[in-house]
Amino acid sequence: MISEKMVSYVQGSSAIRAMFEEGKRLSAIYGAENVYDFSLGNPNLPAPKEVKEAVYRILEEEDSVFVHGYMSNSGYEDVRGAVAESLNRRFGTAFHGENIVMTVGAAGGMNVIMKTLLNPGEEVVVFAPYFGEYRAYVTNYDGVLVTVPPNTEDFQPDLAEFEKRITPKTKAVIVNTPNNPTGVIYSEDTIKSLAALMRKKQQEYGTSIYLISDEPYRELAYDGKEAPYLTKYYENTIVGYSFSKSLSLPGERIGYLVLPDELDDSEDVRAAANVATRILGYVNAPSLFQRVIARCLEAQVDVEYYDRNRKTLYEGLKNVGLDCMKPQGAFYLFVKSPLEDEKEFCAAAKRHNILLVPGSSFDCPGYVRLAYCVSYEMICRSLPHFAELMKEIGGGKKK
């Protein structure tokens, strides 16, 4: 028999992945060009040319035993130093290599930091809507996820509700900006107010409350927007990053944690994260791609491509009568369901070979998420089918 904890995980397995598998099934029946799969945030853009060039050069120039061998559990020292220097140039920070732990993507980093920080029963606060895997990342280490209800007016965090949910057991708060699934960038005012509340509660309870900034979409921002770099606003901030989106490398599983000197018990936190990387079975982040990203820290995918997709899909969905807020970053649209039960809307969409993810997967029912990191041509082909869907459910735009 499998463990009781795994029984619940299997029963609640990701709706996003389920839709992805459904997309493959429908493509085999109807042809991939006739299926409109907006389920998974799997970048359609190729990695920048610098990545391919770096792979070739590393394999030609560097000793293969070194490239493919073990290193410190926290990663190659020179790679960590390069990451720190890049952050310092971009954000005016003062990090050094010891502040960086290379991770197996953002998910690996989140598991490492939860293993590092959490005692059983301690609480981690999240703001709905949130990436559903946060629940597993917390409960993996017997923590308790505490959800702040969504502010559906503008999807900025509801700080009044947040304050009510901070307790003496609160160990960490997760923020994700630009946000998956809404595409919202949390404003500087929001971040300052959030930080002030957390300082106040730390003082009140005499505890350390860590702010974990999950940032896989940092580089994907539009209309001149930029997400604040959170270590500047709150001393107990930990940053998790992934190159899955900024360099279109989701399957390579490469990212890092930033553990600043300003953290409470910073040396212990860094030492524990190093050990957690090993004992969780990661051992170290992928060796070749540590060396690759060190050469590609200034490279980036074509954000304009995603911007064109964003504008085309947003305008197209509005024109058929769907209600959605224009995203500021990432590559998702969070759309108000025209049916009360958004799962019924997803089922109706599937009859038109349109695959959407229900908002309940993000603890925000009544909405659906679309990932527009797909081909521009697929978006254009899908719009007439969205119009047909809206007619079928009686929610088409009235002329």
C-alpha positions in Angstrom: 0.0 0.0 0.0 1.2 3.5 -0.8 1.5 6.1 2.0 -1.6 7.9 3.2 -0.1 11.2 2.3 0.5 10.0 -1.3 -3.1 8.7 -1.5 -4.3 12.3 -1.1 -1.7 13.7 -3.5 -2.7 11.2 -6.2 -6.4 12.0 -5.7 -5.7 15.7 -5.9 -3.2 15.4 -8.8 -2.6 18.5 -10.9 -5.5 19.5 -13.1 -3.0 21.3 -15.3 -1.1 18.2 -16.0 -4.3 16.3 -16.6 -5.3 18.8 -19.2 -1.9 18.6 -20.8 -2.3 14.8 -21.2 -5.8 15.4 -22.5 -4.3 17.7 -25.2 -2.1 14.9 -26.4 -5.0 12.5 -26.6 -7.2 14.9 -28.5 -4.3 15.8 -30.9 -3.9 12.1 -31.8 -7.6 12.0 -32.7 -8.2 15.4 -34.4 -4.7 16.5 -35.3 -2.6 18.9 -33.3 -3.6 21.8 -35.5 -7.2 21.3 -34.5 -6.6 21.3 -30.7 -6.2 24.6 -28.8 -4.3 23.7 -25.7 -3.9 26.6 -23.3 -3.3 24.4 -20.3 0.4 24.2 -19.5 3.0 27.0 -19.1 5.4 25.2 -21.5 7.2 27.9 -23.5 6.7 27.6 -27.2 9.7 29.8 -27.9 13.1 28.1 -28.4 16.0 28.9 -26.1 18.1 31.9 -27.1 21.0 31.1 -29.5 23.4 31.9 -26.7 22.3 28.7 -24.9 23.0 26.4 -27.8 26.4 28.1 -28.3 27.2 27.8 -24.6 26.5 24.0 -24.6 28.8 23.4 -27.6 31.6 25.6 -26.2 31.5 24.1 -22.7 31.6 20.5 -24.1 34.5 21.5 -26.4 36.5 23.7 -24.0 36.1 22.3 -20.5 37.2 19.1 -19.0 34.4 16.6 -19.3 35.1 15.0 -15.9 34.8 18.4 -14.3 31.6 19.4 -16.3 29.8 16.2 -15.5 31.1 15.6 -12.0 29.9 16.4 -8.5 30.5 19.8 -6.9 29.4 21.5 -3.7 25.8 20.7 -3.0 25.1 24.4 -3.4 26.6 24.5 -6.9 29.8 25.6 -8.6 31.4 28.5 -6.8 32.2 30.4 -10.0 28.6 30.0 -11.2 27.1 31.2 -7.9 29.5 34.2 -8.0 28.4 35.0 -11.6 24.7 34.9 -10.6 25.4 37.2 -7.6 27.3 39.7 -9.8 24.5 39.7 -12.4 21.8 40.4 -9.7 24.0 43.2 -8.3 24.3 44.9 -11.7 20.6 44.6 -12.4 19.1 45.4 -9.0 21.7 47.4 -7.1 22.1 44.6 -4.5 25.3 43.5 -2.8 25.1 39.7 -3.0 28.1 37.3 -3.1 28.5 33.7 -4.2 27.7 32.4 -0.7 24.2 34.0 -0.9 23.4 31.7 -3.9 22.3 28.1 -3.8 21.8 26.5 -7.3 18.6 24.5 -7.4 16.8 21.9 -9.5 14.5 24.6 -10.9 12.2 26.8 -8.9 10.2 23.8 -7.6 13.4 22.2 -6.3 14.3 25.5 -4.7 11.0 25.8 -3.0 11.3 22.3 -1.6 14.8 23.0 -0.4 13.7 26.1 1.5 10.6 24.5 3.0 12.8 21.6 4.2 15.2 24.2 5.6 12.7 26.3 7.5 9.6 24.3 8.5 8.9 22.4 11.7 5.7 20.3 11.8 2.6 22.4 12.3 4.3 25.7 11.3 2.3 27.8 8.8 3.0 29.2 5.4 0.7 32.0 4.1 -0.2 32.2 0.4 -2.3 34.7 -1.5 -5.1 33.2 -3.7 -5.0 32.6 -6.6 -1.7 30.8 -6.2 0.3 28.1 -8.0 -1.4 24.9 -6.7 1.8 23.0 -6.1 2.6 25.3 -3.1 0.3 23.2 -1.1 2.3 20.1 -1.7 5.6 21.9 -1.2 4.4 22.9 2.3 2.7 19.7 3.3 5.8 17.7 2.1 7.4 18.9 5.3 4.3 18.7 7.6 3.7 22.4 7.4 0.2 24.0 7.2 -0.8 26.1 4.2 -2.9 29.2 5.1 -4.7 30.9 2.3 -5.6 34.6 2.0 -8.8 34.9 0.0 -8.5 36.5 -3.5 -9.0 40.2 -4.1 -10.8 39.8 -7.4 -11.1 43.5 -8.0 -7.4 43.9 -9.1 -5.8 40.7 -7.7 -3.3 42.6 -5.5 -2.9 40.9 -2.1 -5.7 41.6 0.3 -3.5 42.9 3.2 -6.4 43.3 5.7 -7.2 39.6 5.3 -3.5 38.8 5.3 -3.0 40.5 8.7 -5.8 38.3 10.2 -4.0 35.2 9.2 -0.5 35.8 10.6 -0.1 33.9 13.9 2.7 32.9 16.2 3.0 29.8 14.1 3.6 31.7 10.8 7.0 30.8 9.5 6.9 32.1 6.0 4.8 34.0 3.4 5.0 33.1 -0.3 4.5 35.8 -3.0 4.7 35.2 -6.7 5.0 38.3 -8.9 4.5 38.4 -11.9 1.8 36.1 -10.8 0.7 32.7 -12.0 -2.2 32.6 -12.8 -3.3 36.2 -13.1 -0.3 37.9 -14.7 -0.5 40.7 -12.1 2.6 42.4 -10.9 2.4 43.4 -7.2 2.9 47.1 -6.9 5.7 48.7 -4.9 3.1 50.2 -2.5 1.7 46.7 -1.9 5.2 45.3 -1.2 6.0 48.1 1.2 2.7 47.6 3.1 3.2 43.8 3.2 6.8 44.3 4.5 5.6 46.7 7.2 2.9 44.2 8.4 5.4 41.4 8.6 7.9 43.5 10.6 5.1 44.4 13.0 4.1 40.8 13.5 7.7 39.6 13.9 8.0 42.2 16.7 4.7 41.3 18.2 5.3 37.6 18.3 9.1 37.6 18.8 9.5 35.3 15.8 11.2 35.3 12.4 8.8 35.3 9.5 10.4 34.8 6.1 9.2 36.2 2.8 9.7 33.8 0.0 9.6 35.5 -3.4 8.9 32.9 -6.2 10.1 34.6 -9.4 10.1 32.3 -12.5 8.4 35.0 -14.5 10.5 38.0 -13.5 11.7 38.8 -17.0 8.3 38.5 -18.6 6.8 42.0 -18.0 5.0 44.3 -20.4 4.1 47.9 -21.0 7.2 49.2 -19.2 6.2 47.4 -15.9 8.8 45.9 -13.6 8.4 43.8 -10.5 10.1 45.2 -7.4 13.1 43.2 -6.2 11.9 42.2 -2.8 15.2 41.9 -0.8 15.3 45.7 -0.9 12.0 46.0 1.1 12.2 43.3 3.7 15.2 41.9 5.4 14.0 38.4 5.8 13.4 37.8 2.1 14.4 34.7 0.2 14.2 34.7 -3.6 13.6 31.6 -5.7 14.3 31.8 -9.4 14.1 29.5 -12.4 15.5 29.8 -16.0 12.5 27.8 -17.3 10.7 30.8 -18.6 13.4 33.5 -19.2 15.6 31.1 -21.2 12.9 28.6 -22.3 14.5 25.7 -20.4 11.7 24.1 -18.4 12.9 20.6 -18.8 16.5 21.3 -17.8 15.5 22.1 -14.2 17.9 24.8 -13.4 17.4 27.7 -11.0 18.7 29.2 -7.7 17.8 30.5 -4.3 19.1 33.8 -2.9 19.7 33.7 0.8 20.9 37.2 1.8 23.2 38.0 4.7 20.4 40.1 6.2 18.3 37.0 6.9 17.8 36.0 10.6 20.2 33.2 11.2 21.6 33.6 7.7 24.6 31.3 8.1 22.5 28.5 9.6 19.9 29.0 6.8 22.5 28.7 4.1 24.2 25.7 5.7 20.8 24.0 6.1 19.8 24.7 2.4 23.1 23.2 1.3 22.4 20.0 3.3 18.7 19.9 2.3 19.8 19.9 -1.4 21.7 16.8 -0.7 19.4 14.8 1.6 16.3 15.5 -0.6 18.1 13.6 -3.3 18.9 16.4 -5.7 22.5 16.2 -4.5 23.2 19.3 -6.7 21.6 21.2 -9.6 22.4 19.8 -13.1 26.1 20.3 -13.6 26.1 21.1 -17.4 23.4 23.6 -17.2 24.9 25.4 -14.2 27.8 26.1 -16.5 25.5 27.0 -19.4 23.5 29.6 -17.5 26.7 31.2 -16.2 27.4 32.2 -19.8 23.9 33.2 -20.6 22.9 35.4 -17.6 22.3 38.4 -19.9 20.4 36.4 -22.6 16.6 36.4 -22.8 13.8 35.0 -24.9 11.8 37.2 -27.2 9.4 38.9 -24.8 7.8 40.8 -27.7 6.6 37.4 -29.0 4.7 36.8 -25.8 3.5 40.4 -25.8 1.9 39.9 -29.3 0.2 36.7 -28.0 -1.0 38.6 -24.9 -2.6 41.4 -26.9 -4.1 39.1 -29.5 -5.7 36.7 -27.1 -6.9 39.4 -24.7 -8.6 41.4 -27.4 -10.0 38.3 -29.1 -11.6 37.0 -25.9 -13.0 40.4 -25.0 -14.6 40.5 -28.5 -16.4 37.2 -28.0 -17.8 38.4 -24.6 -15.3 37.0 -22.1 -14.3 39.2 -19.1 -10.6 39.3 -18.2 -8.0 41.7 -16.9 -5.1 42.5 -19.1 -2.0 40.8 -17.6 1.1 42.9 -16.8 3.5 40.0 -16.8 4.1 36.2 -17.1 2.2 34.5 -19.9 -1.3 33.8 -18.5 -4.8 35.2 -18.8 -7.1 34.7 -15.9 -10.6 34.9 -17.3 -13.9 35.2 -15.5 -16.0 32.1 -16.2 -19.4 32.9 -17.9 -20.8 29.9 -16.1 -21.1 29.8 -12.3 -19.2 26.6 -12.1 -16.0 27.1 -14.1 -15.4 23.4 -14.4 -18.6 23.2 -16.5 -17.2 26.0 -18.7 -13.9 24.0 -19.1 -16.0 20.9 -20.0 -17.9 23.0 -22.6 -14.7 24.4 -24.0 -13.3 20.9 -24.4 -16.2 20.0 -26.7 -14.6 22.6 -29.0 -11.1 21.2 -28.5 -10.2 24.2 -26.3 -8.3 23.2 -23.1 -8.5 25.5 -20.1 -7.5 25.1 -16.5 -10.2 25.7 -13.8 -9.5 28.5 -11.3 -10.2 26.1 -8.4 -6.8 24.6 -9.2 -5.4 28.0 -7.9 -7.9 28.2 -5.0 -9.9 30.8 -6.9 -13.1 29.2 -8.4 -15.2 31.1 -10.9 -12.2 31.8 -13.2 -10.2 29.9 -15.8 -6.5 30.2 -16.8 -5.1 30.3 -20.3 -1.4 30.0 -21.0 -0.5 32.1 -24.0 3.1 30.8 -24.3 1.8 28.9 -27.4 2.2 29.7 -31.1 0.7 32.9 -32.4 -1.0 30.9 -35.2 -2.7 28.6 -32.7 -4.2 31.7 -30.9 -5.5 33.0 -34.2 -7.0 29.6 -35.1 -8.6 29.3 -31.7 -10.6 32.6 -31.7 -13.5 31.4 -34.0 -13.9 28.4 -31.7 -14.1 30.6 -28.6 -16.9 32.5 -30.5 -18.7 29.2 -31.1 -18.2 28.1 -27.5 -19.8 31.4 -26.3 -22.8 30.9 -28.6 -23.3 27.4 -27.3 -23.5 28.5 -23.7 -25.5 31.6 -24.5 -22.8 34.0 -23.4 -21.6 35.4 -26.7 -21.1 39.1 -27.1 -24.4 40.9 -28.0 -24.4 43.2 -31.0 
